[in-house]
Amino acid sequence: MLKTIEAVIDQDGTLRFLEPIQLPKFRRVLITILNEEPTDELANLALLSEPALAKDWARPEEDTAWAHLVQLPSL
């Protein structure tokens, strides 16, 4: 199933979703960068949604799901 989700991305490449997303497992994504700047309202919505998303991302299940991507520095 394909699903389009609106987000904004800043100059540093930080992606901010405008709505919470829930997926059953990892998925590949393709990101299309549009040739237009978001409106102030859209950018503010992304910033306002960040605390809600951060709460979901801070769950122990999320840490477990992403643990295989963490690379420890070599000594």
Backbone as a chain_set.jsonl record, in Angstrom:
{"seq": "MLKTIEAVIDQDGTLRFLEPIQLPKFRRVLITILNEEPTDELANLALLSEPALAKDWARPEEDTAWAHLVQLPSL", "coords": {"N": [[0.838, -1.175, 0.0], [0.605, 2.17, -0.876], [1.277, 5.297, 0.627], [0.849, 8.713, 1.092], [2.456, 11.187, 2.924], [2.483, 14.306, 4.401], [5.153, 16.52, 5.073], [7.716, 18.674, 6.429], [10.989, 19.83, 5.642], [14.056, 20.939, 6.931], [16.931, 23.15, 6.358], [19.053, 21.67, 7.293], [18.332, 19.105, 6.864], [16.556, 17.959, 8.601], [13.663, 16.227, 9.102], [10.273, 16.876, 9.53], [7.31, 15.573, 10.457], [3.891, 16.248, 9.701], [1.84, 15.038, 10.886], [1.192, 12.398, 13.219], [2.68, 9.213, 12.568], [2.07, 5.761, 12.147], [3.415, 2.665, 11.703], [3.4, -0.806, 10.849], [5.842, -2.113, 10.707], [9.293, -1.682, 9.668], [9.64, 0.378, 6.789], [10.421, 1.151, 3.398], [11.103, 4.4, 2.095], [10.397, 7.078, -0.154], [11.446, 10.279, -0.799], [10.222, 13.276, -1.968], [11.316, 16.371, -2.786], [9.763, 19.368, -2.875], [9.555, 22.263, -4.982], [9.007, 24.597, -3.474], [8.454, 26.79, -0.741], [7.307, 26.038, 2.578], [4.25, 27.33, 3.985], [4.032, 29.732, 6.665], [2.183, 28.827, 8.513], [2.112, 26.074, 8.021], [4.746, 25.331, 8.645], [4.775, 25.982, 11.36], [2.876, 24.177, 12.295], [4.236, 21.773, 11.98], [6.263, 22.112, 13.89], [4.698, 22.259, 16.195], [3.654, 19.697, 16.308], [5.785, 18.156, 16.993], [6.349, 17.623, 19.848], [4.327, 15.728, 20.443], [4.99, 13.637, 18.734], [7.547, 13.091, 19.698], [6.992, 12.052, 22.197], [5.871, 9.58, 21.525], [8.054, 8.443, 20.213], [9.8, 8.099, 22.295], [9.302, 5.774, 23.613], [10.08, 2.556, 25.079], [9.738, 0.433, 23.293], [10.257, 1.568, 20.82], [12.995, 2.102, 21.026], [13.962, -0.514, 21.088], [13.137, -1.403, 18.562], [14.736, 0.116, 16.85], [17.305, -0.44, 17.598], [19.138, -2.042, 16.19], [20.237, -0.345, 14.354], [21.927, 1.347, 15.617], [25.211, 2.291, 15.96], [27.998, 1.578, 17.758], [30.77, 3.535, 18.787], [34.066, 2.649, 17.755], [36.712, 1.52, 19.86]], "CA": [[0.0, 0.0, 0.0], [1.317, 3.435, -0.909], [0.648, 6.335, 1.431], [1.548, 9.99, 1.028], [2.424, 11.899, 4.195], [3.084, 15.62, 4.237], [6.158, 16.872, 6.062], [8.612, 19.759, 6.018], [12.387, 19.514, 5.894], [14.814, 22.185, 7.045], [18.192, 23.224, 5.627], [19.962, 20.641, 7.807], [17.815, 17.785, 6.519], [15.663, 17.444, 9.637], [12.327, 16.01, 8.56], [9.232, 17.021, 10.555], [6.016, 15.123, 9.969], [2.798, 17.113, 10.105], [0.895, 14.191, 11.603], [1.856, 11.184, 13.708], [2.547, 8.066, 11.682], [2.205, 4.457, 12.783], [3.645, 1.618, 10.719], [3.545, -2.1, 11.525], [7.258, -2.451, 10.738], [10.088, -0.791, 8.817], [9.228, 0.56, 5.398], [11.241, 2.034, 2.569], [10.409, 5.641, 1.753], [10.939, 7.959, -1.183], [11.123, 11.653, -0.418], [10.247, 14.229, -3.067], [11.431, 17.738, -2.263], [9.037, 20.268, -3.763], [10.236, 23.525, -5.258], [8.25, 25.68, -2.841], [8.635, 26.865, 0.703], [6.037, 25.879, 3.292], [3.7, 28.538, 4.583], [4.346, 29.837, 8.092], [1.232, 27.977, 9.233], [2.551, 24.696, 7.844], [5.98, 25.149, 9.419], [4.4, 25.997, 12.775], [2.184, 22.925, 12.582], [5.272, 20.76, 12.133], [6.907, 22.329, 15.187], [3.742, 21.945, 17.254], [3.425, 18.25, 16.374], [7.005, 17.486, 17.441], [6.252, 17.018, 21.19], [3.48, 14.53, 20.404], [5.779, 12.578, 18.106], [8.66, 12.759, 20.589], [6.446, 11.196, 23.249], [5.736, 8.248, 20.944], [9.393, 7.934, 19.89], [10.556, 7.863, 23.519], [8.88, 4.513, 24.225], [11.092, 1.497, 25.029], [9.535, -0.377, 22.078], [10.943, 2.253, 19.728], [14.429, 1.855, 21.209], [14.201, -1.905, 20.68], [12.946, -1.509, 17.117], [15.806, 0.797, 16.122], [18.592, -0.771, 18.199], [20.068, -2.626, 15.225], [20.827, 0.724, 13.548], [22.886, 2.089, 16.453], [26.59, 1.819, 15.829], [28.836, 2.062, 18.837], [32.099, 3.945, 18.294], [35.128, 1.682, 18.053], [37.677, 2.04, 20.826]], "C": [[0.887, 1.244, 0.0], [0.546, 4.46, -0.095], [1.494, 7.593, 1.321], [1.356, 10.714, 2.348], [3.127, 13.228, 3.998], [4.03, 15.912, 5.402], [6.904, 18.098, 5.555], [10.023, 19.337, 6.4], [13.161, 20.824, 5.959], [16.147, 22.088, 6.296], [19.172, 22.145, 6.052], [19.497, 19.231, 7.494], [16.925, 17.18, 7.587], [14.246, 17.403, 9.082], [11.319, 16.076, 9.694], [7.893, 16.632, 9.929], [4.921, 16.036, 10.497], [1.708, 16.335, 10.827], [1.653, 12.983, 12.116], [1.674, 10.051, 12.702], [2.807, 6.793, 12.472], [2.359, 3.426, 11.667], [3.839, 0.296, 11.444], [4.991, -2.562, 11.628], [7.993, -1.495, 9.811], [9.544, -0.758, 7.401], [10.272, 1.403, 4.682], [10.429, 3.283, 2.296], [11.127, 6.313, 0.59], [10.515, 9.366, -0.797], [11.283, 12.54, -1.64], [10.291, 15.622, -2.467], [10.81, 18.675, -3.293], [9.78, 21.588, -3.9], [9.403, 24.696, -4.724], [8.503, 25.641, -1.344], [7.291, 26.649, 1.384], [5.546, 27.222, 3.808], [4.101, 28.566, 6.051], [3.449, 28.922, 8.906], [1.664, 26.513, 9.168], [3.808, 24.411, 8.657], [5.674, 25.117, 10.906], [3.692, 24.714, 13.174], [3.194, 21.799, 12.791], [5.956, 20.891, 13.488], [5.985, 21.97, 16.341], [3.525, 20.446, 17.4], [4.638, 17.504, 16.937], [6.906, 16.908, 18.852], [5.404, 15.744, 21.211], [4.242, 13.362, 19.79], [6.92, 12.146, 19.021], [8.198, 11.833, 21.701], [6.338, 9.755, 22.747], [7.11, 7.638, 20.685], [10.192, 7.57, 21.135], [10.168, 6.554, 24.217], [9.978, 3.46, 24.11], [10.961, 0.624, 23.779], [10.24, 0.251, 20.878], [12.452, 2.032, 19.816], [14.789, 0.451, 20.738], [14.13, -2.036, 19.156], [14.118, -0.926, 16.326], [17.201, 0.416, 16.602], [19.607, -1.315, 17.199], [20.751, -1.558, 14.353], [21.87, 1.528, 14.316], [24.261, 1.465, 16.303], [27.418, 2.417, 16.959], [30.199, 2.466, 18.28], [33.147, 2.886, 18.658], [36.157, 2.328, 18.972], [39.089, 1.925, 20.319]], "O": [[1.818, 1.344, 0.799], [-0.684, 4.491, -0.122], [2.717, 7.538, 1.444], [0.233, 10.843, 2.836], [4.244, 13.273, 3.483], [3.742, 15.593, 6.556], [6.745, 18.508, 4.405], [10.226, 18.587, 7.354], [12.947, 21.716, 5.139], [16.448, 21.067, 5.679], [20.031, 21.742, 5.267], [20.185, 18.263, 7.819], [16.569, 16.005, 7.497], [13.704, 18.419, 8.649], [11.487, 15.406, 10.713], [7.412, 17.278, 8.998], [5.015, 16.541, 11.615], [0.751, 16.928, 11.326], [2.651, 12.578, 11.52], [0.629, 9.948, 12.06], [3.662, 6.761, 13.356], [1.508, 3.339, 10.782], [4.389, 0.274, 12.545], [5.335, -3.321, 12.535], [7.383, -0.596, 9.233], [9.048, -1.762, 6.889], [10.921, 2.259, 5.284], [9.199, 3.233, 2.269], [12.327, 6.124, 0.393], [9.345, 9.607, -0.5], [12.34, 12.561, -2.272], [9.393, 16.006, -1.718], [11.269, 18.763, -4.431], [10.546, 21.972, -3.017], [9.133, 25.659, -5.442], [8.736, 24.58, -0.765], [6.252, 27.027, 0.843], [6.336, 28.137, 4.038], [4.47, 27.536, 6.615], [3.895, 28.31, 9.876], [1.584, 25.798, 10.167], [3.915, 23.359, 9.287], [6.249, 24.313, 11.639], [3.89, 24.217, 14.283], [3.022, 20.967, 13.682], [6.201, 19.889, 14.159], [6.436, 21.436, 17.354], [3.243, 19.968, 18.499], [4.522, 16.339, 17.318], [7.347, 15.776, 19.054], [5.731, 14.791, 21.918], [4.15, 12.232, 20.269], [7.227, 10.957, 19.108], [8.931, 10.929, 22.105], [6.678, 8.818, 23.47], [7.31, 6.445, 20.913], [11.16, 6.815, 21.047], [10.667, 6.267, 25.305], [10.734, 3.469, 23.139], [11.963, 0.13, 23.263], [10.761, -0.461, 20.019], [13.11, 1.802, 18.801], [15.803, 0.254, 20.068], [14.965, -2.7, 18.543], [14.451, -1.424, 15.251], [18.189, 0.908, 16.058], [20.806, -1.075, 17.343], [21.743, -1.852, 13.687], [22.615, 2.307, 13.721], [24.442, 0.263, 16.496], [27.515, 3.638, 17.085], [30.723, 1.799, 17.388], [33.105, 2.306, 19.743], [36.436, 3.523, 18.875], [40.028, 2.318, 21.011]]}, "num_chains": 1, "name": "protein.A"}
